[in-house]
């Protein structure tokens, strides 16, 4: 009887299995394979796919200082390779080889590779392609999942094949519109945005013509894909149009918020601040939008204010966001933008305070930090505190992630220009200090250095006491379990013993007397190796070593003065020519004029002071230096320029003709025809005018003068080039030659 029951059960099981065969088009087979393909396989694949999407969203770092991409993912273009296979026509049947297609290498399995594996498994095990028609309603979902997984794995050609299979074999499926959107996105990634635009337009036009009832989310996706394609093809007006359409219904909250932010950025880039403000305000009012978009929409509003009343309102709004503890992850960015608003209102103190708050924020990111350092650097640069500004510019270069970015390169150039300025400022400060001390009497020098030494000793004593306290109380921390816990240090026997031992290790045995910490104090009793080390003379406290460094010889003092005067002159040129700061230029140049500079500097100093006062509109001072040049140096080029200010060079000679002339004169120079070279250059100089080749002509003329005239004539010609073209290569070359001639 038992045997009969088992046989009967086996027969029923075989019958059910035969009825559910993938080769038979029966109701039970279709339902069985649809049910098992989804709940046994596809469900897990879709779960893996969603985990992959979540990981991308969490791992992607937006650069809020640049326009965001519509899709928050970065693909490596080098990996977008199209395999050399025979072309698959759109709509061609897509098949899978059951023996080779399943990915068996799961060592580095990602969520998307797992999703792909599940999709392939569902197709292979539960596909019911009978007489050219697929009878399992879940297989189109499997192919769509397969294509999307390949898309995120950056395998766009196989992804398009999967999408094409769905489109060719399931033209009436509910997911056909979504599949076409994904195929368009894959086309965009393969730089075929024209095809993507055509297919998306056709999809939306067909929908309108046939009055199909598309889900609003499909409309959003299609318009988002169109916006991506138009941005890729630099058709920004069309991109904005479709971003507006994509944000009407906002079914996909994350993508809708992102689309709105990108739209606002595009308006801001076109300097349409009112339109940008409208979009960003809508985003801040978007109740369900992710916080990061709402916070940065408020920051973007601050960047796009166009009057003081709106600026004040935005400032109050940002202050409220700062006070909200939930916004702590964004404090660095909020503080930075508040600082910018205060800077625009000329509240420099508040701006500096908020910039520093941004730097101290725990959430500080490298990109944001680089902008904050630059903001502080620009503030100090504007206030002519160039040394402090340069320290912040150096910090920008240290933390900047993209060193080839135009902004970073600009900061690098600024820092490089400031480096020479700082070097000369240091020369002036150091030499002034040494010369001031050298001018004191012996008694005054002794008193000066003794005061400095006493200050050092007091600082050393305070540091030693602090260290001793740290050692002593560090000992109490290790004896918290003792019976003396909670007692004052000197009543705690264990702590006191620990402190005494550590004191002797550091200081040895010391007498109970004043100034016991001084290294000159000898220890008594048994001398340890440590105490002998402490007794070594500290040269920082040695008066004689300081006095010995003061220059005494006249040659040394004169050399210090010469270097200081040269540095002051160079500073005057840098402030005047590079940083366009005539006030500081006048300060440095007027000072060096009173310090008996070298003879060859006197004329250039007066010339630059004349130009600087003229730039400031100080007619009286400019006239003073003009009279000096005209009376004391009437035959110089500078005097001729002052006498004939209205004389302008003609532009009859074209740039290419000037270049040819320069080559001709250069060959004359190489052929040692120096006098003719000078004469020919003098003839064409009025025609050269303000051309960029003028410095080259002048330097070539100077070299020719140096070949047949005396040293003084050569030096005067070099000085003219160095003064008038100091920031150009020719001027720098002239300066180098002058330095060599002065040796």
C-alpha positions as CSV (number, residue, x, y, z in Angstrom):
1,X,0.0,0.0,0.0
2,X,2.9,2.4,0.9
3,X,4.6,1.5,-2.3
4,X,1.5,2.4,-4.4
5,X,1.2,5.8,-2.6
6,X,4.8,6.7,-3.4
7,X,4.4,5.7,-7.0
8,X,1.3,7.7,-7.3
9,X,3.0,10.8,-5.9
10,X,6.0,10.4,-8.3
11,X,3.6,10.2,-11.2
12,X,1.8,13.4,-10.1
13,X,5.1,15.2,-9.7
14,X,6.3,14.1,-13.2
15,X,3.0,15.2,-14.7
16,X,3.3,18.7,-13.0
17,X,6.8,19.1,-14.2
18,X,5.9,18.0,-17.8
19,X,3.0,20.5,-17.7
20,X,5.3,23.3,-16.6
21,X,7.9,22.7,-19.3
22,X,9.3,25.9,-20.9
23,X,8.7,24.2,-24.3
24,X,4.9,24.0,-23.9
25,X,2.6,27.0,-24.2
26,X,0.0,26.2,-21.5
27,X,-1.6,28.4,-18.9
28,X,0.2,26.4,-16.1
29,X,3.6,26.7,-17.8
30,X,3.2,30.4,-18.4
31,X,2.1,31.1,-14.8
32,X,4.7,28.8,-13.3
33,X,7.6,30.3,-15.2
34,X,6.4,33.8,-14.7
35,X,6.0,33.2,-10.9
36,X,9.3,31.4,-10.4
37,X,11.4,33.7,-12.7
38,X,10.4,36.7,-10.7
39,X,10.2,35.5,-7.1
40,X,13.1,33.0,-7.3
41,X,15.5,35.1,-9.4
42,X,14.5,38.5,-10.7
43,X,13.5,39.8,-7.3
44,X,17.0,39.3,-6.0
45,X,18.5,40.8,-9.1
46,X,16.4,44.0,-8.7
47,X,17.4,44.2,-5.1
48,X,21.1,44.0,-6.0
49,X,20.5,46.6,-8.7
50,X,18.9,49.0,-6.1
51,X,21.8,48.5,-3.8
52,X,24.2,49.4,-6.6
53,X,22.2,52.6,-7.3
54,X,22.2,53.5,-3.6
55,X,26.0,53.0,-3.4
56,X,26.5,55.3,-6.4
57,X,24.3,58.0,-4.8
58,X,26.1,57.7,-1.4
59,X,29.6,57.5,-2.9
60,X,29.3,60.3,-5.5
61,X,30.8,63.6,-4.3
62,X,29.3,66.6,-6.0
63,X,31.5,69.7,-6.7
64,X,29.0,72.4,-5.9
65,X,31.3,75.1,-7.3
66,X,30.8,73.6,-10.8
67,X,27.7,72.8,-12.8
68,X,26.4,69.4,-11.6
69,X,25.9,66.6,-14.0
70,X,22.3,65.6,-14.5
71,X,23.2,62.0,-13.7
72,X,25.4,61.7,-10.6
73,X,27.8,59.2,-11.9
74,X,31.2,59.5,-13.6
75,X,32.2,57.0,-16.3
76,X,35.7,56.5,-17.4
77,X,35.8,57.4,-21.1
78,X,38.9,55.2,-21.6
79,X,36.7,52.1,-20.7
80,X,34.0,53.0,-23.2
81,X,35.3,50.7,-25.9
82,X,33.1,49.4,-28.7
83,X,34.1,45.8,-29.4
84,X,34.8,44.7,-33.0
85,X,31.8,42.6,-33.8
86,X,29.3,42.5,-36.6
87,X,26.8,45.3,-36.3
88,X,23.5,44.5,-34.7
89,X,20.7,46.3,-36.5
90,X,18.2,48.2,-34.3
91,X,15.5,45.8,-33.3
92,X,17.5,42.7,-34.1
93,X,16.9,39.6,-32.0
94,X,19.1,39.5,-29.0
95,X,20.1,35.9,-27.9
96,X,22.1,34.5,-25.1
97,X,24.4,31.4,-25.3
98,X,23.4,29.3,-22.3
99,X,26.9,27.8,-22.1
100,X,29.0,30.9,-22.1
101,X,26.9,33.9,-21.1
102,X,26.5,33.4,-17.3
103,X,29.4,35.2,-15.5
104,X,31.0,32.5,-13.4
105,X,33.8,34.8,-12.1
106,X,32.4,36.2,-8.9
107,X,35.6,37.2,-7.2
108,X,35.0,40.9,-7.6
109,X,31.3,40.7,-7.9
110,X,29.5,44.1,-7.7
111,X,25.8,44.7,-7.2
112,X,25.4,45.3,-10.9
113,X,27.2,42.1,-11.9
114,X,25.0,40.2,-9.6
115,X,21.9,41.9,-11.1
116,X,23.2,41.0,-14.5
117,X,23.8,37.4,-13.5
118,X,20.2,37.1,-12.1
119,X,18.7,38.6,-15.3
120,X,20.7,36.1,-17.5
121,X,19.7,33.2,-15.2
122,X,16.0,34.1,-15.4
123,X,16.2,34.3,-19.2
124,X,18.0,31.0,-19.5
125,X,15.9,29.0,-17.1
126,X,12.5,30.5,-17.6
127,X,12.5,31.9,-21.2
128,X,9.5,30.5,-23.2
129,X,10.4,31.5,-26.8
130,X,7.9,29.3,-28.7
131,X,7.4,29.8,-32.4
132,X,9.3,33.1,-32.3
133,X,7.1,34.6,-29.5
134,X,8.0,34.9,-25.8
135,X,5.3,33.5,-23.6
136,X,6.8,34.4,-20.2
137,X,5.7,38.0,-19.3
138,X,8.7,38.5,-17.0
139,X,11.4,38.0,-19.6
140,X,11.1,41.5,-20.9
141,X,11.7,42.8,-17.3
142,X,14.7,40.5,-17.2
143,X,16.2,42.0,-20.4
144,X,15.6,45.5,-19.2
145,X,17.3,44.7,-15.9
146,X,20.2,43.1,-17.9
147,X,20.6,46.3,-20.0
148,X,20.5,48.6,-17.0
149,X,23.0,46.5,-15.1
150,X,25.4,46.6,-18.1
151,X,24.8,50.4,-18.4
152,X,26.1,51.0,-14.9
153,X,28.9,48.5,-15.5
154,X,30.0,50.8,-18.4
155,X,29.3,48.2,-21.0
156,X,27.1,50.3,-23.2
157,X,27.1,48.3,-26.4
158,X,25.8,45.1,-24.8
159,X,23.4,47.2,-22.9
160,X,22.0,48.6,-26.1
161,X,21.7,45.1,-27.5
162,X,19.5,44.1,-24.5
163,X,17.3,47.2,-24.9
164,X,17.0,46.6,-28.6
165,X,15.8,43.0,-27.9
166,X,13.0,44.3,-25.7
167,X,12.0,46.9,-28.3
168,X,12.0,44.4,-31.1
169,X,10.2,41.6,-29.4
170,X,7.9,43.4,-26.9
171,X,6.6,46.4,-28.8
172,X,3.4,46.5,-26.8
173,X,4.9,45.9,-23.3
174,X,4.2,48.3,-20.5
175,X,7.9,49.0,-20.1
176,X,8.7,49.8,-23.7
177,X,8.9,53.6,-23.1
178,X,11.3,53.1,-20.1
179,X,13.4,50.8,-22.3
180,X,13.7,53.4,-25.0
181,X,14.7,56.0,-22.5
182,X,17.5,53.7,-21.2
183,X,18.6,53.0,-24.8
184,X,18.8,56.8,-25.4
185,X,20.9,57.3,-22.2
186,X,23.3,54.6,-23.4
187,X,23.5,56.3,-26.8
188,X,24.5,59.6,-25.0
189,X,27.3,57.8,-23.2
190,X,28.6,56.5,-26.5
191,X,28.6,60.1,-27.9
192,X,25.6,59.5,-30.1
193,X,23.4,62.2,-28.6
194,X,21.8,62.9,-32.0
195,X,20.2,59.5,-32.0
196,X,19.1,59.9,-28.4
197,X,17.4,63.2,-29.2
198,X,15.7,61.7,-32.2
199,X,14.3,58.7,-30.3
200,X,13.2,60.7,-27.3
201,X,11.4,63.3,-29.5
202,X,9.7,60.5,-31.4
203,X,8.7,58.9,-28.1
204,X,7.1,62.1,-26.8
205,X,5.5,63.0,-30.2
206,X,4.0,59.6,-30.6
207,X,2.6,59.8,-27.0
208,X,1.0,63.2,-27.8
209,X,-0.3,62.0,-31.2
210,X,-1.8,58.7,-30.0
211,X,-2.9,60.2,-26.7
212,X,-1.1,57.5,-24.8
213,X,-1.4,57.7,-21.0
214,X,2.2,57.7,-20.0
215,X,3.1,57.6,-16.4
216,X,4.3,61.1,-15.3
217,X,7.6,59.5,-14.1
218,X,8.2,58.4,-17.7
219,X,7.6,61.9,-19.0
220,X,10.2,63.1,-16.4
221,X,12.7,60.5,-17.4
222,X,12.3,61.2,-21.1
223,X,12.8,65.0,-20.6
224,X,15.7,64.4,-18.3
225,X,17.4,62.2,-21.0
226,X,16.7,64.9,-23.6
227,X,18.3,67.5,-21.3
228,X,21.3,65.3,-20.9
229,X,21.6,64.9,-24.7
230,X,21.3,68.6,-25.3
231,X,23.9,69.5,-22.7
232,X,26.2,67.0,-24.3
233,X,25.7,68.7,-27.7
234,X,26.0,72.2,-26.1
235,X,22.4,73.2,-27.0
236,X,21.8,74.8,-23.6
237,X,18.5,76.6,-24.5
238,X,16.9,73.3,-25.4
239,X,18.4,71.6,-22.3
240,X,16.8,74.3,-20.1
241,X,13.5,73.8,-21.9
242,X,13.4,70.1,-21.1
243,X,14.7,70.5,-17.5
244,X,11.7,72.8,-16.9
245,X,9.4,70.1,-18.3
246,X,11.1,67.4,-16.3
247,X,10.5,69.2,-13.0
248,X,6.8,69.8,-13.4
249,X,5.5,66.7,-11.7
250,X,8.5,65.7,-9.5
251,X,7.7,62.0,-9.1
252,X,11.3,61.1,-8.8
253,X,12.2,63.4,-5.9
254,X,16.0,63.0,-6.0
255,X,16.2,63.5,-9.8
256,X,13.7,66.4,-9.8
257,X,15.7,68.3,-7.1
258,X,18.9,67.7,-9.0
259,X,17.3,68.9,-12.3
260,X,16.1,72.0,-10.6
261,X,19.6,72.8,-9.2
262,X,21.2,72.2,-12.6
263,X,18.6,74.5,-14.2
264,X,19.4,77.2,-11.7
265,X,23.1,76.9,-12.3
266,X,22.5,77.2,-16.0
267,X,20.6,80.5,-15.5
268,X,23.3,81.7,-13.2
269,X,26.0,80.9,-15.7
270,X,24.2,83.1,-18.2
271,X,24.1,85.9,-15.6
272,X,20.3,85.7,-15.5
273,X,20.3,86.2,-11.7
274,X,16.5,86.8,-11.4
275,X,15.6,83.5,-13.3
276,X,18.2,81.6,-11.2
277,X,16.8,83.0,-8.0
278,X,13.3,81.9,-9.0
279,X,14.5,78.3,-9.5
280,X,16.6,78.2,-6.4
281,X,13.7,79.6,-4.3
282,X,11.4,76.9,-5.8
283,X,13.9,74.3,-4.7
284,X,14.2,75.6,-1.2
285,X,10.4,75.4,-1.0
286,X,10.4,71.8,-2.4
287,X,9.3,70.1,0.8
288,X,10.5,66.6,0.1
289,X,13.7,67.5,-1.7
290,X,16.9,66.0,-0.1
291,X,18.6,68.4,2.3
292,X,21.8,68.8,0.4
293,X,20.0,70.4,-2.5
294,X,18.0,72.7,-0.3
295,X,21.1,73.8,1.6
296,X,23.1,74.5,-1.6
297,X,20.1,76.2,-3.2
298,X,20.2,78.7,-0.3
299,X,24.0,79.1,-0.9
300,X,23.4,79.6,-4.6
301,X,20.8,82.2,-3.9
302,X,23.5,84.1,-2.0
303,X,25.7,84.0,-5.0
304,X,22.9,85.3,-7.3
305,X,21.7,88.3,-5.2
306,X,21.2,91.4,-7.2
307,X,20.4,94.1,-4.6
308,X,21.1,94.9,-1.0
309,X,17.7,94.1,0.4
310,X,17.7,90.6,-1.1
311,X,21.3,90.1,0.1
312,X,20.3,91.0,3.7
313,X,17.4,88.6,3.5
314,X,19.6,85.8,2.3
315,X,22.2,86.6,5.0
316,X,19.5,86.2,7.6
317,X,18.4,82.9,6.1
318,X,21.9,81.5,6.1
319,X,22.4,82.5,9.7
320,X,19.3,80.6,10.6
321,X,20.6,77.5,8.7
322,X,23.9,77.8,10.7
323,X,22.0,77.9,14.0
324,X,20.1,74.7,13.1
325,X,22.2,71.8,14.6
326,X,20.9,69.4,11.8
327,X,22.9,71.4,9.3
328,X,26.3,70.8,10.9
329,X,27.6,68.7,7.9
330,X,27.3,71.9,5.8
331,X,28.8,74.4,8.2
332,X,32.0,74.9,6.2
333,X,30.0,75.9,3.1
334,X,27.5,78.1,5.0
335,X,30.2,80.0,6.9
336,X,32.1,80.5,3.7
337,X,29.1,82.0,1.9
338,X,28.2,84.3,4.8
339,X,31.8,85.5,4.7
340,X,31.5,86.3,1.0
341,X,28.3,88.3,1.7
342,X,30.0,90.3,4.5
343,X,33.0,90.9,2.2
344,X,30.6,92.3,-0.5
345,X,29.2,94.6,2.1
346,X,32.8,95.7,3.0
347,X,32.5,94.2,6.5
348,X,36.1,93.0,6.4
349,X,36.3,92.0,10.1
350,X,33.1,89.8,9.9
351,X,34.3,88.3,6.6
352,X,37.6,87.3,8.1
353,X,35.8,85.9,11.2
354,X,33.5,83.7,9.1
355,X,36.2,82.6,6.7
356,X,38.1,81.3,9.8
357,X,35.0,79.6,11.1
358,X,34.7,77.8,7.8
359,X,38.3,76.6,8.2
360,X,37.6,75.4,11.7
361,X,34.5,73.5,10.8
362,X,34.9,69.7,11.3
363,X,33.2,68.9,8.0
364,X,35.8,70.9,6.0
365,X,36.4,69.3,2.6
366,X,39.5,70.0,0.5
367,X,37.7,71.8,-2.4
368,X,35.8,74.0,0.0
369,X,39.0,74.7,2.0
370,X,40.8,75.8,-1.1
371,X,38.1,78.4,-1.8
372,X,38.2,79.6,1.8
373,X,42.0,80.0,1.8
374,X,41.7,81.9,-1.5
375,X,39.0,84.2,-0.1
376,X,41.2,85.1,2.9
377,X,44.2,85.6,0.6
378,X,42.2,87.9,-1.7
379,X,41.0,89.9,1.3
380,X,44.6,90.5,2.6
381,X,45.8,91.1,-0.9
382,X,43.2,93.8,-1.4
383,X,44.3,95.4,1.9
384,X,48.0,95.3,0.7
385,X,49.0,92.7,3.3
386,X,50.9,90.8,0.7
387,X,52.9,88.5,2.9
388,X,49.9,87.3,4.8
389,X,48.0,86.9,1.5
390,X,50.8,84.7,0.1
391,X,50.6,82.4,3.0
392,X,47.0,81.7,2.2
393,X,47.7,81.3,-1.5
394,X,50.3,78.7,-0.5
395,X,47.6,76.9,1.5
396,X,45.3,76.9,-1.6
397,X,48.0,75.1,-3.6
398,X,48.6,72.6,-0.9
399,X,44.9,71.5,-0.5
400,X,43.7,72.0,-4.1
401,X,42.7,68.7,-5.7
402,X,42.7,69.9,-9.4
403,X,46.1,71.6,-9.9
404,X,45.3,72.3,-13.6
405,X,42.1,74.1,-12.8
406,X,42.2,77.7,-14.2
407,X,41.4,79.2,-10.8
408,X,44.3,77.2,-9.1
409,X,46.7,78.2,-11.9
410,X,45.8,81.8,-11.4
411,X,46.5,81.5,-7.7
412,X,49.8,79.9,-8.4
413,X,50.8,82.8,-10.7
414,X,49.8,85.3,-8.0
415,X,51.8,83.4,-5.4
416,X,54.8,83.3,-7.6
417,X,54.7,87.0,-8.1
418,X,54.4,87.6,-4.4
419,X,57.4,85.4,-3.7
420,X,59.9,87.9,-5.0
421,X,58.1,90.7,-3.2
422,X,58.3,88.8,0.1
423,X,61.9,88.1,-0.5
424,X,62.7,91.8,-0.9
425,X,60.6,92.8,2.0
426,X,62.5,90.3,4.2
427,X,65.8,91.8,3.0
428,X,64.7,95.3,3.9
429,X,63.4,94.2,7.4
430,X,66.5,92.2,8.3
431,X,69.0,94.7,7.0
432,X,67.2,97.6,8.7
433,X,67.3,95.6,12.0
434,X,71.0,94.9,11.7
435,X,71.9,98.4,10.7
436,X,69.8,99.8,13.6
437,X,71.6,97.7,16.1
438,X,75.0,98.4,14.5
439,X,74.4,102.1,15.0
440,X,74.0,101.7,18.8
441,X,76.8,102.2,21.2
442,X,78.4,99.1,22.9
443,X,76.5,99.7,26.1
444,X,73.2,100.0,24.2
445,X,73.9,96.8,22.2
446,X,74.7,94.9,25.5
447,X,71.4,96.2,27.1
448,X,69.4,95.3,24.0
449,X,70.7,91.7,23.8
450,X,70.5,91.2,27.6
451,X,66.9,92.1,27.5
452,X,66.3,89.6,24.7
453,X,68.2,86.9,26.6
454,X,66.1,87.5,29.8
455,X,63.0,87.2,27.7
456,X,64.2,83.8,26.3
457,X,65.0,82.5,29.8
458,X,61.6,83.5,31.2
459,X,60.0,81.7,28.3
460,X,62.2,78.6,28.9
461,X,61.3,78.6,32.6
462,X,57.6,78.7,31.9
463,X,57.9,75.9,29.4
464,X,59.9,73.8,31.9
465,X,57.3,74.4,34.6
466,X,54.5,73.4,32.2
467,X,56.3,70.2,31.3
468,X,56.9,69.4,35.0
469,X,53.3,69.9,35.8
470,X,52.3,67.6,32.9
471,X,54.7,64.9,34.1
472,X,53.5,65.2,37.7
473,X,49.8,65.1,36.9
474,X,50.3,62.5,34.3
475,X,51.5,60.3,37.2
476,X,48.3,60.9,39.2
477,X,46.3,59.6,36.2
478,X,47.9,56.2,36.6
479,X,47.1,56.0,40.3
480,X,43.4,56.7,40.3
481,X,42.8,53.5,42.1
482,X,45.0,54.3,45.0
483,X,43.7,55.2,48.5
484,X,44.8,58.8,48.0
485,X,42.4,59.3,45.1
486,X,40.9,62.8,45.1
487,X,43.6,64.3,47.4
488,X,45.6,67.4,46.3
489,X,48.9,66.6,44.5
490,X,51.2,67.4,47.5
491,X,49.1,65.3,49.9
492,X,49.1,62.3,47.5
493,X,52.2,60.2,48.5
494,X,52.1,58.1,45.3
495,X,51.8,61.1,43.0
496,X,54.4,63.0,44.9
497,X,56.9,60.1,44.7
498,X,56.2,59.7,41.0
499,X,56.8,63.4,40.4
500,X,60.0,63.4,42.4
501,X,61.5,60.5,40.4
502,X,60.6,62.1,37.1
503,X,62.0,65.5,38.2
504,X,65.3,63.9,39.0
505,X,65.4,62.1,35.7
506,X,65.0,65.4,33.9
507,X,66.9,67.9,36.1
508,X,69.1,65.8,38.4
509,X,69.7,66.9,42.0
510,X,69.3,70.7,42.4
511,X,69.9,73.1,45.3
512,X,66.9,74.9,46.8
513,X,67.6,78.4,45.5
514,X,66.4,81.0,43.0
515,X,66.6,80.4,39.3
516,X,67.3,76.7,39.9
517,X,66.2,75.9,36.3
518,X,69.1,77.8,34.6
519,X,71.5,75.6,32.8
520,X,74.5,77.3,34.4
521,X,73.4,76.0,37.8
522,X,75.5,73.0,38.7
523,X,73.9,70.1,40.3
524,X,75.2,68.8,43.6
525,X,75.6,65.3,45.0
526,X,75.9,62.4,42.7
527,X,75.9,63.6,39.1
528,X,73.9,61.6,36.6
529,X,74.3,61.6,32.8
530,X,71.1,63.6,32.5
531,X,72.3,66.3,34.9
532,X,75.6,66.6,32.9
533,X,73.6,67.1,29.7
534,X,71.5,69.9,31.4
535,X,74.6,71.7,32.5
536,X,75.8,72.3,28.9
537,X,75.9,76.0,28.1
538,X,72.9,77.2,26.1
539,X,74.3,79.5,23.3
540,X,70.9,81.2,23.0
541,X,71.6,82.7,26.4
542,X,75.2,83.7,25.6
543,X,75.6,87.5,25.3
544,X,79.0,87.4,23.6
545,X,77.7,85.2,20.8
546,X,75.1,87.9,19.9
547,X,77.5,90.8,20.1
548,X,80.0,89.0,17.9
549,X,77.4,88.9,15.0
550,X,77.1,92.7,14.8
551,X,79.0,94.0,11.7
552,X,81.8,96.5,12.6
553,X,83.7,97.0,9.3
554,X,82.5,99.8,7.0
555,X,82.5,97.5,4.0
556,X,80.0,95.2,5.7
557,X,77.8,98.0,6.7
558,X,77.9,99.6,3.2
559,X,77.1,96.2,1.7
560,X,74.0,95.9,3.9
561,X,72.9,99.4,2.9
562,X,73.4,98.6,-0.8
563,X,71.4,95.4,-0.7
564,X,68.6,97.1,1.3
565,X,68.4,100.1,-1.1
566,X,68.3,97.7,-4.1
567,X,65.5,95.7,-2.4
568,X,63.5,98.9,-1.8
569,X,63.9,99.9,-5.4
570,X,62.8,96.5,-6.6
571,X,59.8,96.7,-4.2
572,X,58.8,100.0,-5.7
573,X,58.8,98.5,-9.2
574,X,56.9,95.5,-8.1
575,X,54.2,97.5,-6.3
576,X,53.9,99.9,-9.3
577,X,54.1,97.5,-12.2
578,X,52.8,94.1,-11.0
579,X,50.3,95.0,-8.3
580,X,49.3,98.4,-9.5
581,X,49.6,99.9,-6.0
582,X,51.2,103.4,-6.6
583,X,50.8,104.3,-2.9
584,X,53.1,101.5,-1.7
585,X,55.4,102.1,-4.6
586,X,55.8,105.7,-3.6
587,X,56.5,104.8,0.0
588,X,59.4,102.4,-1.0
589,X,60.8,104.7,-3.8
590,X,60.7,107.9,-1.7
591,X,62.4,106.1,1.2
592,X,65.2,104.8,-1.0
593,X,65.6,108.2,-2.5
594,X,66.5,109.6,0.9
595,X,69.1,106.8,1.6
596,X,71.8,107.8,-0.8
597,X,71.2,105.0,-3.4
598,X,73.7,104.1,-6.1
599,X,74.1,106.7,-8.8
600,X,72.5,104.6,-11.5
601,X,69.3,104.2,-9.4
602,X,68.7,108.0,-9.0
603,X,67.2,108.7,-12.4
604,X,64.9,105.5,-12.5
605,X,63.7,106.3,-9.0
606,X,62.7,109.9,-10.0
607,X,61.1,108.6,-13.2
608,X,58.9,106.0,-11.4
609,X,58.0,108.5,-8.7
610,X,56.9,110.9,-11.5
611,X,54.7,108.2,-13.1
612,X,53.3,107.0,-9.7
613,X,52.2,110.5,-8.6
614,X,50.8,111.1,-12.0
615,X,48.7,107.9,-11.8
616,X,47.4,109.1,-8.4
617,X,46.5,112.5,-9.9
618,X,49.0,114.4,-7.6
619,X,50.0,117.1,-10.0
620,X,52.2,119.0,-7.6
621,X,54.4,116.0,-6.7
622,X,54.5,114.7,-10.3
623,X,55.7,118.2,-11.4
624,X,58.4,118.1,-8.7
625,X,59.9,114.9,-10.1
626,X,59.4,116.1,-13.7
627,X,61.5,119.2,-13.0
628,X,64.3,117.0,-11.5
629,X,64.4,114.9,-14.7
630,X,64.2,117.9,-17.0
631,X,66.9,119.9,-15.2
632,X,69.3,117.3,-14.1
633,X,68.9,114.7,-16.9
634,X,67.8,116.8,-19.9
635,X,69.4,114.6,-22.6
636,X,67.9,111.3,-21.4
637,X,65.2,109.3,-23.1
638,X,63.0,110.0,-20.0
639,X,63.3,113.7,-20.5
640,X,62.3,113.4,-24.2
641,X,59.2,111.4,-23.3
642,X,58.2,114.1,-20.8
643,X,58.8,116.9,-23.4
644,X,56.8,115.1,-26.1
645,X,53.9,113.3,-24.4
646,X,51.5,113.7,-27.3
647,X,53.8,112.1,-29.8
648,X,52.2,108.8,-30.8
649,X,53.7,106.1,-32.9
650,X,52.0,105.2,-36.2
651,X,50.7,101.7,-36.8
652,X,51.6,101.6,-40.5
653,X,53.9,98.7,-40.1
654,X,52.0,95.4,-39.5
655,X,53.0,92.8,-36.9
656,X,54.4,90.4,-39.5
657,X,56.4,93.1,-41.1
658,X,57.8,94.1,-37.8
659,X,58.9,90.5,-37.2
660,X,60.6,90.4,-40.5
661,X,62.4,93.8,-39.7
662,X,63.5,92.4,-36.4
663,X,65.0,89.4,-38.1
664,X,66.8,91.7,-40.6
665,X,68.3,93.8,-37.8
666,X,69.3,90.7,-35.9
667,X,71.3,89.4,-38.9
668,X,72.9,92.8,-39.1
669,X,73.9,92.4,-35.5
670,X,75.2,88.9,-36.0
671,X,77.3,90.2,-38.9
672,X,78.9,92.7,-36.5
673,X,77.4,95.7,-38.2
674,X,76.6,97.3,-34.9
675,X,76.4,101.0,-35.9
676,X,74.0,100.3,-38.7
677,X,71.9,98.1,-36.4
678,X,71.4,101.0,-34.0
679,X,70.7,103.5,-36.8
680,X,68.1,101.2,-38.5
681,X,66.4,100.4,-35.2
682,X,66.2,104.1,-34.3
683,X,64.5,104.7,-37.7
684,X,61.7,102.2,-37.2
685,X,61.1,102.7,-33.4
686,X,58.4,105.4,-34.1
687,X,56.6,102.9,-36.3
688,X,56.9,100.0,-33.8
689,X,54.9,102.1,-31.2
690,X,53.1,100.0,-28.6
691,X,53.8,96.7,-30.3
692,X,54.8,93.7,-28.2
693,X,58.0,93.6,-30.2
694,X,59.2,97.0,-28.9
695,X,61.2,95.5,-25.9
696,X,63.0,93.1,-28.3
697,X,64.0,96.0,-30.6
698,X,65.2,98.0,-27.6
699,X,67.2,95.1,-26.2
700,X,68.8,94.3,-29.5
701,X,69.7,98.0,-29.9
702,X,71.3,97.9,-26.4
703,X,73.4,94.9,-27.2
704,X,74.6,96.6,-30.4
705,X,75.5,99.8,-28.3
706,X,77.5,97.6,-25.9
707,X,79.6,96.3,-28.8
708,X,81.0,99.6,-30.1
709,X,80.4,102.3,-27.3
710,X,81.8,102.5,-23.8
711,X,80.6,100.8,-20.7
712,X,78.7,103.8,-19.4
713,X,76.7,104.1,-22.6
714,X,75.9,100.4,-22.5
715,X,74.8,100.7,-18.8
716,X,72.5,103.6,-19.6
717,X,70.9,101.7,-22.5
718,X,70.4,98.6,-20.2
719,X,68.9,100.8,-17.5
720,X,66.3,102.2,-19.9
721,X,65.2,98.6,-20.9
722,X,65.2,97.5,-17.3
723,X,63.1,100.4,-16.1
724,X,60.6,100.5,-18.9
725,X,60.1,96.7,-19.4
726,X,60.9,95.5,-15.9
727,X,58.2,92.8,-15.9
728,X,59.0,91.4,-19.3
729,X,61.7,88.9,-20.2
730,X,63.8,91.6,-21.9
731,X,63.7,93.9,-18.8
732,X,64.7,91.0,-16.6
733,X,67.6,90.1,-18.9
734,X,68.8,93.7,-18.7
735,X,68.6,93.6,-14.9
736,X,70.8,90.5,-14.8
737,X,73.4,92.1,-17.1
738,X,73.5,95.2,-14.9
739,X,74.1,93.1,-11.8
740,X,77.0,91.3,-13.5
741,X,78.5,94.7,-14.7
742,X,78.2,96.0,-11.1
743,X,80.4,93.2,-9.7
